[in-house]
């Protein structure tokens, strides 16, 4: 949430061009959000889930222990097809892996 939520007119530093500035910005955002009361955080989480549902014109994304699953939209021609599966390591950028600090053999 810290990386995705922006105030009107706010722009996040580009992590590919200025990773140190981005990490400081992100750390500050994480500290702000972690200080929110639980009810505020749950409200943000609910809005995220509601927003995701509004973006599912053709498929929906579900999380699983193995990664993410793309399910065809109900009523679409593709509904009879099996879900597409994406391992977590395929969905995480190299920058995010570096920030997470896990060696490549564990992160993908």
N, C-alpha and C positions, 0 to 999 in steps of 0.2 A: 504494500500500500504506500509505503514511504516513497518508493520510486515512481509510482503511477499517479498519485494524487497531486495536482498542481492547482494553486490559486489562480484566479483569473489574471492573465497578464504575466504570470510567473513562467520562467523557462529554466529547466534543469541544465546544469553543465553537461557537455557532451563527454560521455565516459571514454570514447575512443580517442578524443583529442586531448583531454585533460583529466586523466584518471584520478590524480591526487585531489584535485578540487572537487570532482564528482564524489569521491569517497567521503570527503569532509561534509559536503552538502547532504549526502545520503545519511551519514551518521547523525547529523543534526535533526533531520526529518524523522529518523527512527526514534530518537530520544523524545521528540515532541509527541509522536503517536503513542509511544509506550507509556507516556504519562497520562493519556486519556483515561477517563473512567471506563470500566469494562462495558457499561451500557453504550457509551459512544462508539467504542471499537466494534461492538456487535452490530450497531446500526450501520457503520461503514461496511462491514462484511456483508450484511444483508443487501445493501445497495449494490455492492460489487456483483453478488450473485444475480440480483434482479437485472442489472445491466448486461451481464453475460447472456441471460435468457433473451434479451431484446436483440442481441447480435447473432442469434442462431437462426438465420434465414434458411440455411441449407443443411446444417449439421450442428450438433451440440458437442461440447468437449466435457468429458467426465474424467475425474482423477481416479487412478487405481494405484496399488502398491508398486506395480511394474512401470508405471508412467502415465501417459494420457491416452484416452480413447476418443476417437471422433465417431460419433454415432449419427447416422442419417436422420434428417428431419422427418418426423412422423407425417405420413401422407405423401411423401415424395416418391418419385420413381425408384430412388436408390434405397428405399426402406428395406428391401429384401436382401441387400448386400451385407456382407459381414462388416463389423466395425473396423476402422483403420486404427492401428496401434502404433504409438510412438514412445520409445523408451525415454525416460527422463533425461538421460545423457544426450539424446539428440535434440532436446528442447532447451538446453541451457547453453548460453553463449560462452565462448572462451573467456571473455571478460568476467562473467559471473563465476566461472570456475576458479579463476585466479583470485577473485575477491573472497570466495569461500575458503580458499586455502587448502583444498584437498588435492592430493596428488592425482594426476591423470588416471592412474590405474583404478582409483576409487570413484572418480567423478565421471568417467565415461571414456 
